[in-house]
């Protein structure tokens, strides 16, 4: 059904789409290539929410040469008026005769309507090419639409003996400078950085993105889970341009003059209901959450089945048996209760080893 040229040009469109990783949220990353055979006449990617979509940039680059061409897009072209006009109409008006899409867009106002409009106008439509790659690229966007919660990535730095902090909660610095720079790029692609009250009280973190270059990014929201609002005196997490949102228990009262955004979350077993928190974040348009917290919150998320990815930086040092573990509260009594992780990727960063893992059966 699909030729080698189709595969090559869709791969090119996916690479283009990834350029929007830091700036398109809450929209998906989308790339588009317009070609006659293997000759590319225009290409583009969605650069920022509220601005033109990938197809528009590609059509502008192609000009009159779009007529009779094939458009390769990583996501179904939109068929509705949002902050920009429908891309379907632009492709039809430009005279594109074939559209190859990696996948259907599950967004309710699109979800097949884009393909239907193109076919009604006589455009040949095929989809499903490199769909797994397209889904991986937009895993946060798809998680929000299909599961009603963001994609959750837990970032941890550990010693060789699996410890994340000393018993007194001191954790600066376990990982090296190269790892800390790498974390900033993962933060930049996240829609929100989530932490707990214990981390704020212990570290007073800023949780901001600090890149070494001028790469544009949309600052992720900082989210603090603080049932009793015990951390409001720690103001680093509210400093700067990034927004901050506190989740607290129904009976907690914000102090007079507290101007930060805050929301009530239901309680479950004496703690904030983590699933309810994630649902609220999805309602706010959050695609990816990066969790930077201690063992208690990390363990609670894993125990509740709410972790999609673990970003683990392993440093060549030992902290001893009294230090804090990676995940607390798992209560594993026999091997049948163990949590298995699948290794997705490894990379050396200075002296540290970065592991990307996903819950599930190890391969």
C-alpha positions as CSV (number, residue, x, y, z in Angstrom):
1,X,0.0,0.0,0.0
2,X,2.8,2.4,0.9
3,X,6.0,2.8,-1.1
4,X,9.6,3.3,0.0
5,X,9.2,7.0,-1.0
6,X,6.1,7.2,1.2
7,X,8.0,5.9,4.2
8,X,11.0,8.2,3.6
9,X,8.9,11.3,3.3
10,X,6.7,10.4,6.3
11,X,9.9,9.9,8.3
12,X,10.9,13.4,7.2
13,X,7.6,14.8,8.3
14,X,8.0,13.2,11.7
15,X,11.4,14.8,12.2
16,X,9.9,18.1,11.3
17,X,7.1,17.7,13.8
18,X,9.5,17.1,16.6
19,X,10.9,20.6,16.2
20,X,7.7,21.8,17.9
21,X,8.3,19.7,21.0
22,X,8.8,22.7,23.3
23,X,6.3,25.1,21.9
24,X,3.1,23.5,20.5
25,X,1.5,22.5,23.8
26,X,-1.4,22.0,24.4
27,X,-1.6,21.2,20.6
28,X,0.0,18.1,19.1
29,X,3.3,18.2,17.2
30,X,2.7,18.0,13.5
31,X,4.9,17.9,10.4
32,X,4.0,18.1,6.8
33,X,6.0,17.4,3.6
34,X,4.5,18.1,0.1
35,X,6.1,16.3,-2.8
36,X,5.9,15.2,-6.4
37,X,7.2,11.6,-6.3
38,X,10.4,11.9,-4.3
39,X,10.9,15.6,-5.1
40,X,10.0,17.7,-2.0
41,X,8.4,21.1,-3.0
42,X,7.4,22.3,0.4
43,X,7.6,21.4,4.1
44,X,6.7,22.8,7.5
45,X,5.7,22.1,11.1
46,X,3.4,23.4,13.7
47,X,5.5,25.9,15.6
48,X,3.2,27.3,18.3
49,X,-0.3,27.0,19.5
50,X,-2.6,29.6,18.0
51,X,-0.3,30.0,14.9
52,X,-0.6,28.3,11.5
53,X,-0.5,24.5,11.3
54,X,2.1,22.4,9.6
55,X,0.1,22.1,6.4
56,X,-0.2,25.9,6.0
57,X,3.6,26.4,6.2
58,X,4.2,23.6,3.8
59,X,1.7,24.9,1.3
60,X,3.2,28.4,1.5
61,X,6.6,26.9,0.7
62,X,5.3,24.9,-2.2
63,X,3.2,27.6,-3.8
64,X,1.8,26.6,-7.2
65,X,3.8,23.4,-7.1
66,X,1.3,22.0,-4.5
67,X,-1.1,21.4,-7.3
68,X,-1.2,17.7,-8.1
69,X,1.2,16.8,-5.3
70,X,1.0,14.4,-2.3
71,X,0.9,15.9,1.2
72,X,2.5,13.7,4.0
73,X,1.2,14.8,7.4
74,X,1.9,13.2,10.7
75,X,-1.7,13.7,12.0
76,X,-5.1,14.0,10.3
77,X,-5.6,17.5,8.9
78,X,-8.1,19.5,10.9
79,X,-11.6,20.1,9.6
80,X,-12.8,22.8,12.1
81,X,-12.4,26.4,12.8
82,X,-10.3,26.9,15.9
83,X,-7.8,29.7,16.3
84,X,-6.9,28.9,12.7
85,X,-9.0,27.9,9.6
86,X,-9.3,24.2,8.6
87,X,-6.2,22.7,7.0
88,X,-8.4,20.4,4.9
89,X,-9.8,23.5,3.1
90,X,-6.2,24.8,2.5
91,X,-5.1,21.5,1.0
92,X,-8.1,21.2,-1.2
93,X,-7.8,24.8,-2.4
94,X,-4.1,24.3,-3.2
95,X,-4.9,21.4,-5.5
96,X,-3.2,18.6,-3.5
97,X,-4.5,15.3,-5.0
98,X,-3.3,12.8,-2.4
99,X,-2.9,13.0,1.4
100,X,-1.0,10.4,3.4
101,X,-1.5,10.7,7.2
102,X,0.3,8.8,9.9
103,X,-2.8,8.6,12.0
104,X,-6.3,9.8,12.7
105,X,-6.7,12.7,15.2
106,X,-8.9,11.6,18.2
107,X,-9.8,15.3,18.9
108,X,-13.6,15.3,18.9
109,X,-13.9,18.1,16.3
110,X,-11.6,16.2,13.9
111,X,-11.7,12.4,14.5
112,X,-12.2,11.3,10.9
113,X,-14.0,14.5,9.7
114,X,-10.8,15.7,8.0
115,X,-10.4,12.6,6.0
116,X,-14.1,12.7,5.0
117,X,-13.9,16.3,3.8
118,X,-10.8,15.5,1.7
119,X,-12.4,12.5,0.1
120,X,-15.5,14.4,-0.6
121,X,-13.4,16.9,-2.6
122,X,-11.9,14.1,-4.6
123,X,-8.6,13.8,-2.7
124,X,-7.1,10.4,-2.3
125,X,-6.5,9.7,1.4
126,X,-4.5,7.0,3.1
127,X,-3.5,6.8,6.7
128,X,-1.7,4.4,9.1
129,X,1.8,4.9,7.7
130,X,4.3,4.9,10.6
131,X,1.5,5.3,13.1
132,X,3.4,3.9,16.0
133,X,6.1,6.5,15.6
134,X,3.4,9.2,15.3
135,X,1.7,8.0,18.5
136,X,5.0,7.9,20.3
137,X,5.7,11.5,19.3
138,X,2.4,12.8,20.6
139,X,2.0,10.4,23.5
140,X,1.0,13.2,25.9
141,X,-1.6,14.7,23.6
142,X,-3.1,11.3,22.9
143,X,-3.1,10.3,26.6
144,X,-5.0,13.5,27.4
145,X,-7.7,12.8,24.8
146,X,-7.9,9.0,25.0
147,X,-7.4,8.4,28.7
148,X,-8.5,11.7,30.2
149,X,-5.1,12.2,31.9
150,X,-1.7,13.4,30.9
151,X,1.3,11.2,30.2
152,X,3.2,10.9,33.5
153,X,7.0,10.8,33.5
154,X,8.8,10.4,36.8
155,X,12.3,11.8,36.9
156,X,14.7,10.4,39.5
157,X,18.4,10.6,40.2
158,X,19.9,7.6,41.9
159,X,23.1,6.2,43.3
160,X,24.3,2.7,42.2
161,X,22.6,1.3,45.3
162,X,19.2,2.7,44.3
163,X,19.1,5.7,46.7
164,X,17.7,9.1,45.9
165,X,18.6,11.2,49.0
166,X,20.2,10.8,52.4
167,X,18.0,10.1,55.4
168,X,18.0,13.8,56.1
169,X,16.6,14.3,52.6
170,X,19.7,16.0,51.2
171,X,20.0,15.1,47.5
172,X,22.2,17.8,46.0
173,X,23.8,16.7,43.9
174,X,23.5,13.0,43.0
175,X,23.7,13.4,39.3
176,X,26.4,15.3,37.4
177,X,26.2,18.5,35.4
178,X,25.5,16.8,32.1
179,X,22.5,15.0,33.5
180,X,21.2,18.2,35.1
181,X,21.4,20.0,31.7
182,X,19.6,17.1,30.1
183,X,16.7,17.3,32.6
184,X,16.1,20.9,31.4
185,X,15.2,19.6,27.9
186,X,12.8,17.1,29.4
187,X,11.3,19.9,31.5
188,X,10.9,22.1,28.4
189,X,8.8,19.5,26.6
190,X,6.5,18.9,29.6
191,X,3.3,20.9,30.1
192,X,3.6,20.7,33.9
193,X,6.2,19.8,36.5
194,X,4.6,18.2,39.5
195,X,6.1,17.9,43.0
196,X,5.0,17.3,46.6
197,X,5.0,19.4,49.7
198,X,7.9,17.4,51.2
199,X,10.2,18.3,48.3
200,X,9.2,22.0,48.5
201,X,9.9,22.1,52.2
202,X,13.2,20.3,51.9
203,X,14.6,21.9,48.8
204,X,12.6,25.1,48.1
205,X,13.0,24.4,44.3
206,X,12.2,26.7,41.4
207,X,11.3,23.9,38.9
208,X,11.9,26.2,36.0
209,X,13.5,25.5,32.6
210,X,17.0,26.9,32.1
211,X,18.4,26.0,28.7
212,X,22.0,26.9,27.6
213,X,20.9,28.4,24.3
214,X,18.1,30.5,22.9
215,X,15.8,27.6,22.0
216,X,12.2,28.8,22.4
217,X,9.9,27.0,24.8
218,X,6.6,27.5,26.6
219,X,7.3,27.5,30.4
220,X,5.6,24.4,32.0
221,X,3.2,25.0,34.8
222,X,4.5,24.1,38.3
223,X,2.1,22.0,40.3
224,X,2.5,21.5,44.0
225,X,0.5,18.8,45.9
226,X,0.1,20.3,49.3
227,X,-2.9,19.0,51.2
228,X,-2.6,21.4,54.1
229,X,-0.9,24.3,52.2
230,X,2.1,23.9,54.4
231,X,4.5,25.2,51.8
232,X,3.1,28.6,51.0
233,X,5.9,30.4,52.7
234,X,8.4,28.9,50.3
235,X,8.2,31.2,47.3
236,X,10.9,29.9,44.9
237,X,8.3,27.7,43.3
238,X,6.2,30.8,42.5
239,X,9.1,32.9,41.2
240,X,9.6,33.8,37.6
241,X,7.2,33.6,34.6
242,X,6.1,30.0,34.9
243,X,2.6,29.6,36.4
244,X,2.1,27.7,39.6
245,X,-0.9,25.7,40.8
246,X,-1.4,24.3,44.3
247,X,-3.7,21.4,44.9
248,X,-4.9,21.1,48.5
249,X,-7.5,19.3,50.7
250,X,-11.1,20.6,50.9
251,X,-10.6,21.8,54.5
252,X,-7.4,23.7,53.8
253,X,-7.7,27.5,53.9
254,X,-5.3,29.6,51.8
255,X,-3.8,32.3,54.0
256,X,-5.0,35.9,53.6
257,X,-3.4,37.6,50.6
258,X,-2.2,34.3,49.0
259,X,-2.5,35.2,45.3
260,X,-1.3,32.0,43.7
261,X,-3.6,29.7,41.8
262,X,-5.0,26.9,43.9
263,X,-7.6,24.1,43.5
264,X,-9.3,21.7,45.8
265,X,-8.6,18.0,45.2
266,X,-10.6,15.1,46.9
267,X,-8.8,13.0,49.5
268,X,-8.4,9.3,49.3
269,X,-6.9,7.2,52.1
270,X,-5.6,10.4,53.8
271,X,-3.8,11.7,50.7
272,X,-4.8,13.8,47.7
273,X,-6.5,11.7,45.1
274,X,-3.8,11.5,42.4
275,X,-6.1,10.3,39.7
276,X,-8.4,13.2,40.3
277,X,-5.4,15.6,40.2
278,X,-4.3,14.3,36.8
279,X,-7.8,14.5,35.4
280,X,-8.0,18.1,36.5
281,X,-4.7,18.8,34.8
282,X,-5.9,17.1,31.6
283,X,-9.0,19.4,31.7
284,X,-6.5,22.3,31.8
285,X,-4.8,21.1,28.6
286,X,-1.8,19.5,30.2
287,X,-0.3,16.8,27.9
288,X,2.8,15.7,29.7
289,X,3.6,15.8,33.4
290,X,7.1,15.5,34.6
291,X,7.2,14.4,38.3
292,X,10.2,15.7,40.3
293,X,9.5,14.6,43.8
294,X,10.6,12.3,46.6
295,X,10.1,8.6,47.1
296,X,6.7,8.9,48.8
297,X,4.9,10.6,45.9
298,X,6.8,8.6,43.2
299,X,5.8,5.4,45.0
300,X,2.2,6.5,45.3
301,X,2.0,7.2,41.6
302,X,3.6,3.9,40.7
303,X,1.4,2.0,43.1
304,X,-1.8,3.6,41.6
305,X,-0.8,2.6,38.1
306,X,-0.3,6.3,37.1
307,X,3.3,6.2,35.9
308,X,3.9,5.9,32.1
309,X,7.6,6.5,32.0
310,X,10.6,6.6,34.4
311,X,13.5,8.9,33.5
312,X,16.3,7.6,35.7
313,X,19.8,9.1,36.0
314,X,22.2,6.7,37.7
315,X,25.4,8.2,39.1
316,X,28.5,6.1,40.0
317,X,28.3,6.6,43.8
318,X,26.9,4.9,46.9
319,X,24.7,6.4,49.6
320,X,24.2,3.5,51.9
321,X,21.3,1.6,53.4
322,X,19.9,4.4,55.5
323,X,19.4,6.7,52.4
324,X,16.0,7.2,50.8
325,X,14.8,4.6,48.1
326,X,13.6,5.3,44.6
327,X,10.0,4.4,45.4
328,X,8.5,4.2,48.8
329,X,5.3,2.4,50.0
330,X,5.2,-0.4,47.5
331,X,4.8,-3.1,50.2
332,X,6.2,-6.0,48.1
333,X,6.1,-9.2,50.1
334,X,6.8,-11.8,47.4
335,X,8.1,-11.9,43.9
336,X,4.6,-12.1,42.4
337,X,4.0,-8.5,43.5
338,X,7.1,-7.0,41.9
339,X,6.9,-4.1,39.5
340,X,8.6,-4.9,36.2
341,X,9.9,-2.2,34.0
342,X,10.8,-2.3,30.3
343,X,14.0,-0.7,29.2
344,X,13.3,1.7,26.3
345,X,16.6,3.6,26.0
346,X,20.0,4.0,27.6
347,X,22.5,6.9,27.2
348,X,25.7,8.0,28.9
349,X,25.7,11.6,30.1
350,X,29.2,12.4,31.5
351,X,29.7,9.8,34.2
352,X,26.0,9.1,34.6
353,X,23.9,6.5,32.9
354,X,20.4,7.7,31.8
355,X,17.7,5.0,31.6
356,X,14.3,5.5,30.1
357,X,11.9,2.8,31.4
358,X,8.2,2.1,31.1
359,X,6.1,-0.1,33.4
360,X,5.3,-3.4,32.0
361,X,6.9,-6.8,31.3
362,X,10.6,-6.5,30.7
363,X,11.6,-7.7,27.2
